[in-house]
Amino acid sequence: IDTNGSFKAGDVAGTFTDSVMATADGVTGKASVTITAGPVASVVVTPATITIAPGGQSTFTAKVTDSHGNPRNDTVTWAVSPQAAGSIDSSGNFTAGSAVGVYADAVTASVGSVSGKASVTIAADALHHLELTPKTVTLSPTATTVFSVQGFDAQNNPVTITPTWAVVAGGGTINNQGIFAAGTEAGTFKDTVQVSAEGISAVATVVVEAGQLNQLVLDPTSATLDSGATQQFKVSGVDAWGNAVDVSAASFSADSEAGTIDDKGLF
């Protein structure tokens, strides 16, 4: 901004709260600026190349940005040419054709006149599917386990792959060796571990169980009663991370001078 208040936006899209200030006699006023992404300048298709078996399936994604690299959320139009290379749906799910060959720039993702391309090689011994082990695992909070993956062609012959690992629905983290570390939140995280190679993916589910009982909580924590009146107490348990733990076997007791309590918590 110059001394006359003429403002020129930067390159990064976003909302910049109180980013413009004017000061006079020690008094300051502020204004916020929101910079939106510019026109579409680039469409990048991922993966840029795949080798796939005849009739095999893969998934392409497209990243749309302006001239400064700011992401946009435009809907892309997918196409495959020549037709022999295969077909693709509106979500980028690709099915290879039956004719073996190299199809350069066969897959296109377009936004208006701007497009990105990817090449497809159809080979008889190419990767057809992935087998991820285990498919479901149950862990305690912060516990670790190792996932492994193998690639196979359409005839179930082993294919050498370089896998990419990701956690897509929470539950923990995973490194590039497939070592998964559970988070501290208990729950079932369906299809959260994802491994990919050549645009082909496999998923596994993680169940994080609550840890050992760490604390009992009574509800209410205090009560004021008339002589002979009753009060229902409830008990709950949590682990060290605040996850609920089953305490249905908990027993109640009361100071005999204060009153009596039954095994269901009625005082």
N, C-alpha and C positions, 0 to 999 in steps of 0.2 A: 504494500500500500504506500502511496506517496503522501506528501504533506497536504495535498488537496483532497485526500480521501478516495483517490482513484485506486481501486483494488483489482489485482490480477490474481486469478486462482492458480494454485500450484498444480502439480501433476497427479497427486494422490487423491483418489475419491474417498469421501467419508464426511462425517459431521464433526466440525471443529467448534466446540462450545466456547463461547467468550473469547474467540481468537482475534477479533478486531477490537482495538481499544483506542479511545480518544481521551486525552487528558488536557484539562485547563485549570490553572490555579489550584493544583493538587487534587482536583475532582476528576474521577474517571468514569466513563461510560463504556459499555461493552456490547458487542454484537456477535452472534454465532453465524457460521458459514457452513453450508452443506454443498459439497462438490460432488456432482454426479459423474458417472463414467461417460466418456465421449462416444462418438459413433463407432460402430464395429470396424475394427481394423485388422483383426486376425482371428482365424479359427484353426486351432491345433487339435488334430485327432490323435488319440492314444489308444492302443499302441500304434506306432507309425508303420510297423511291419509285423506280420504274423506268418507263421508256417503252420498249416492246418491240414488235417486229413480230409479226404473227400466226404462231403456231407457233415463234417464237423461243425460245431457251434462255438462262437466266440462273442465277446461283447466289446464294442468300441465306445469311447467317451469323447466328447468334444469340449474344449475350453475356448470360450469367446471373450476377447479382450478389446479394449480401445487402443489407440496408438501409444498410450503411456503404460500399457500393461494392466490397467484396471479391469477386473473381471466384470462381465455382463451376464445377465440371466436369460438371454434370448433363446428361443426354441429353434433348434437346428433342424434342417431337412436332410435326411439321409438318402443316399442313392448308391447303387452299385453298377459299374459298367466296366467291361462287357457283362452281359447277362450270364455268361458261362462261369464267371467268377463266383456267383452265388446271389444271395438276396439278403436284405437287411430291413428291419422294421423301424418304426418311428422312435424306438428307445435305444437304437444302436445295436440290437441283437442280430448278429450275422450268422447265416448258415452258408457254408461253402458249397460250391457246385461239385459235380462229379468228375470233371475233367482236370487231370493233373496238369500243372503248369504254373508259370509266374505271371501274375496279373499286377503290373505296376500301376499305382495310383487308382486302383479299382474302387476303393471306398471313398465317398465324398460326403462331407458334412458342410452344409451351406447356410449362411444367413444373408439373404439378399444376394448381392453380387460377390460377397466375400466367402471363400471356401477353404477347407483344409482337406488333405487327402491321406490315405494310407494304402499300402501295398499288401497284396495277399499272395502267398505261395501255397499251392495245393500239392501235397506230396503224399504218396501212399503210406509212407512210414512216419508221418508227422504226428505230433501230439494230438490225441483224441479226447482223453479224459484224465482227470487227476483223482487219486485216492488219498484222502486225508485221514490220518490216524492220531488220536481217537476221534470219533465223530461226536461223542459227548463225554464230558469230564466233570466230576464234582470235586470242588476244592474248598478248603477253609480260607478265610480272608488272609491275604498276602502270601499264600502258598504258591508254589510254582509247579509247572509240568512242561513236558516237551512234546510238541506236535511234530509229526513227520509226514512227508508227502512223497508220492511216487507218480511219475507220468507214464502213460501207456498210449500206444497207437490203437487203431481200430481193431487190430487183431490181438490186443492185450500184450503186445511185446513192449518191454521197457523202453522208455524214451528219456534221454538225459534232459533235465530242465534246470533252470535257474529261477527258483520261486521267489515271489514277493509276498511278504506277510503283512497283515493288517488286522486291527480290531475295529469293527464297524458298528457295533451295537452295545458298547460298554462292557463292563465286567472285569476289566484289567488292561494290561499292556502286553505286547509281544515284540521280541527283537527279530533281527534278520536271520537268526538261527532257529526260529520257531519256538523259543523258550517263552512261555506265557507266565505272567505273574498276576494272580488274582488281585482285584481291588478289595476295598473294605466294605463295600455295600453288598449285602446278601440279596440273592435273587436268581432267576433263570434268565440268562442272556442268550436268546435263540439266534443261531447262525451268526454269532458275533466274530468268531475267528475265521478270517478269509485268507486263502492262499491263491495266488494267481500266477499263471505262466502262459505266454503266448495268447493272452486275452481269455484264457479258460480259467474258471475259478471253481473252488470247492469250499464248503463252509462247515464249521463245527459249532456245537452249542456248549456253553459253559454254565454250570450251576455253582454259585457261590453260597455255601451254607454258613449259618451263623457260627461263631466260635464258641468257646466254652463260656459258661455263665460267669459273668463278672460282677453283676450287681442286681439286687432285688429292690423293687420299688413298690411301696404300699400306697394305695389310693383309697381314702384320703390319707394325708400324712399326719393330720390331727383332727380331733373331733371333740365337740362340747355337747354333752348329753345330760338329760335329767336322769335321776336315779331310776333304774329299771327300763330305760329306753334302749333301743337297739340301733346298731350301725353296721352296715354291710361294708367290709373291707375287701379290696381286690388286690391281687399281687401280680406283678409282671416282672420279667427278667430280661436283661440285655447283656450282650457280650462287650468286649473292650471297645468295640467300634459303634456301639449303639444299636446293633441289630437285635431284633426280638429273639428270645430264647424260650423254649417251652419249659414252663415251671408248673405244669399241672400236678406234679407230685409234691409241691411245696406244702408244708404243714404250718398251722397257726398255733400260737400259744399266747396267753395273756397273763399278766400279773394278777394273782388271785385277789388282791386287794382292790384292783381296778374293775374286775368283772370276769366274765367267761367268754370264750369264743369257740365256735364249732369248727369242724374240719373244712367248712366251706367259707369261712371268714366272717360269719355272722356273730357280732359281738353284743 
